Amino acid sequence: MATVTITTRPRKKGKSYVIQYLEPESGKKHHHATFRRKSLAMQEADKLRSLLDEGKLPKPRKNKKNELAQTFGSIANKCVYEWQRRHKEGDLSIATLKGYLSFLKPLLKKWGKTVLGTISKEDLLDYRAEVAANRSMALANRQMFILKQVFAKAVECKAIKKAPTTGIKYLSEKGHERKQFMQP
């Protein structure tokens, strides 16, 4: 018979019932679930007891913090996979794919291991200003385009709730326009 315990915890509004079990092989105590009603806790404890008696272990709980703590690099890899798929389907040319990857490379160098939730709008604006001052406005805009795609993918994957790139406009590239026309 498996060891499953229900512990009562006092709360500000009533009680909560915590279900714990002993792992049969190691003998370690693990948390299974918490319920507000005792009847629900009893039902779940019975299910857990029968599952353990069959020799199976319950599925491990997902840690919400670990799910949400995705890095910029992991989401960028999902974008790269999607771009490569679109290239195979014929939606993206090889030149466009290479361009996207080349613009993504310095962004991965800067924020590859950074958790997405820690990157703020101010960080992005500072980086864009730095690139625009050191290199060019056009390059800053191209990298901002890639940043917007990565953060849109992060919102799609539910890694973040709102993209910090919303509301950031592209810089003017008027300085890169040709001022004199060529004569025949």
Contacts in CASP RR format, 6 or more apart in sequence:
PFRMAT RR
TARGET T0000
AUTHOR 0000-0000-0000
METHOD contacts of the structure
MODEL  1
MATVTITTRPRKKGKSYVIQYLEPESGKKHHHATFRRKSLAMQEADKLRS
LLDEGKLPKPRKNKKNELAQTFGSIANKCVYEWQRRHKEGDLSIATLKGY
LSFLKPLLKKWGKTVLGTISKEDLLDYRAEVAANRSMALANRQMFILKQV
FAKAVECKAIKKAPTTGIKYLSEKGHERKQFMQP
1 49 0 8 1.000
1 53 0 8 1.000
2 21 0 8 1.000
2 22 0 8 1.000
2 24 0 8 1.000
2 48 0 8 1.000
2 49 0 8 1.000
2 52 0 8 1.000
2 53 0 8 1.000
3 21 0 8 1.000
3 22 0 8 1.000
4 19 0 8 1.000
4 20 0 8 1.000
4 21 0 8 1.000
4 32 0 8 1.000
4 45 0 8 1.000
4 48 0 8 1.000
4 49 0 8 1.000
4 52 0 8 1.000
5 19 0 8 1.000
5 20 0 8 1.000
5 21 0 8 1.000
6 17 0 8 1.000
6 18 0 8 1.000
6 19 0 8 1.000
6 38 0 8 1.000
6 41 0 8 1.000
6 42 0 8 1.000
6 45 0 8 1.000
7 17 0 8 1.000
7 18 0 8 1.000
7 20 0 8 1.000
8 15 0 8 1.000
8 16 0 8 1.000
8 17 0 8 1.000
8 18 0 8 1.000
9 15 0 8 1.000
9 16 0 8 1.000
9 17 0 8 1.000
9 18 0 8 1.000
15 36 0 8 1.000
15 38 0 8 1.000
16 34 0 8 1.000
16 35 0 8 1.000
16 36 0 8 1.000
17 34 0 8 1.000
17 35 0 8 1.000
17 36 0 8 1.000
17 37 0 8 1.000
17 38 0 8 1.000
17 40 0 8 1.000
17 41 0 8 1.000
18 31 0 8 1.000
18 33 0 8 1.000
18 34 0 8 1.000
19 31 0 8 1.000
19 32 0 8 1.000
19 33 0 8 1.000
19 34 0 8 1.000
19 35 0 8 1.000
19 41 0 8 1.000
19 44 0 8 1.000
19 45 0 8 1.000
19 48 0 8 1.000
20 29 0 8 1.000
20 30 0 8 1.000
20 31 0 8 1.000
20 32 0 8 1.000
21 29 0 8 1.000
21 30 0 8 1.000
21 32 0 8 1.000
21 48 0 8 1.000
21 52 0 8 1.000
21 58 0 8 1.000
22 28 0 8 1.000
22 29 0 8 1.000
22 30 0 8 1.000
23 29 0 8 1.000
23 30 0 8 1.000
23 57 0 8 1.000
24 52 0 8 1.000
24 55 0 8 1.000
31 61 0 8 1.000
32 44 0 8 1.000
32 48 0 8 1.000
32 58 0 8 1.000
33 41 0 8 1.000
33 44 0 8 1.000
35 41 0 8 1.000
35 44 0 8 1.000
48 58 0 8 1.000
51 57 0 8 1.000
51 58 0 8 1.000
52 58 0 8 1.000
68 117 0 8 1.000
68 159 0 8 1.000
68 160 0 8 1.000
69 115 0 8 1.000
70 115 0 8 1.000
70 116 0 8 1.000
70 154 0 8 1.000
70 157 0 8 1.000
70 159 0 8 1.000
71 112 0 8 1.000
71 113 0 8 1.000
71 114 0 8 1.000
71 115 0 8 1.000
71 116 0 8 1.000
72 107 0 8 1.000
72 108 0 8 1.000
72 111 0 8 1.000
72 112 0 8 1.000
72 113 0 8 1.000
72 114 0 8 1.000
72 115 0 8 1.000
72 116 0 8 1.000
72 119 0 8 1.000
72 150 0 8 1.000
73 108 0 8 1.000
73 111 0 8 1.000
73 112 0 8 1.000
73 113 0 8 1.000
75 116 0 8 1.000
75 150 0 8 1.000
75 151 0 8 1.000
75 153 0 8 1.000
75 154 0 8 1.000
75 157 0 8 1.000
75 159 0 8 1.000
76 104 0 8 1.000
76 107 0 8 1.000
76 108 0 8 1.000
76 112 0 8 1.000
76 150 0 8 1.000
78 153 0 8 1.000
78 157 0 8 1.000
79 104 0 8 1.000
79 149 0 8 1.000
79 150 0 8 1.000
79 153 0 8 1.000
80 101 0 8 1.000
80 104 0 8 1.000
82 153 0 8 1.000
83 92 0 8 1.000
83 97 0 8 1.000
83 100 0 8 1.000
83 101 0 8 1.000
84 97 0 8 1.000
86 92 0 8 1.000
87 93 0 8 1.000
87 94 0 8 1.000
87 96 0 8 1.000
87 97 0 8 1.000
92 100 0 8 1.000
100 146 0 8 1.000
103 139 0 8 1.000
103 142 0 8 1.000
103 143 0 8 1.000
103 145 0 8 1.000
103 146 0 8 1.000
104 146 0 8 1.000
104 150 0 8 1.000
106 143 0 8 1.000
107 143 0 8 1.000
107 146 0 8 1.000
107 147 0 8 1.000
107 150 0 8 1.000
110 127 0 8 1.000
111 119 0 8 1.000
116 151 0 8 1.000
116 154 0 8 1.000
116 159 0 8 1.000
116 160 0 8 1.000
117 160 0 8 1.000
119 164 0 8 1.000
120 164 0 8 1.000
121 164 0 8 1.000
121 165 0 8 1.000
121 168 0 8 1.000
123 164 0 8 1.000
124 144 0 8 1.000
124 147 0 8 1.000
124 164 0 8 1.000
124 165 0 8 1.000
124 168 0 8 1.000
125 168 0 8 1.000
127 143 0 8 1.000
128 140 0 8 1.000
128 143 0 8 1.000
128 144 0 8 1.000
128 168 0 8 1.000
128 171 0 8 1.000
129 140 0 8 1.000
131 139 0 8 1.000
131 140 0 8 1.000
131 143 0 8 1.000
132 139 0 8 1.000
132 140 0 8 1.000
132 171 0 8 1.000
136 176 0 8 1.000
137 171 0 8 1.000
137 172 0 8 1.000
137 173 0 8 1.000
137 175 0 8 1.000
137 176 0 8 1.000
138 173 0 8 1.000
138 176 0 8 1.000
140 171 0 8 1.000
141 170 0 8 1.000
141 171 0 8 1.000
141 173 0 8 1.000
144 165 0 8 1.000
144 168 0 8 1.000
144 170 0 8 1.000
145 170 0 8 1.000
147 165 0 8 1.000
148 163 0 8 1.000
148 165 0 8 1.000
148 168 0 8 1.000
151 160 0 8 1.000
151 163 0 8 1.000
151 164 0 8 1.000
151 165 0 8 1.000
152 163 0 8 1.000
152 165 0 8 1.000
154 160 0 8 1.000
154 163 0 8 1.000
155 161 0 8 1.000
155 162 0 8 1.000
155 163 0 8 1.000
END
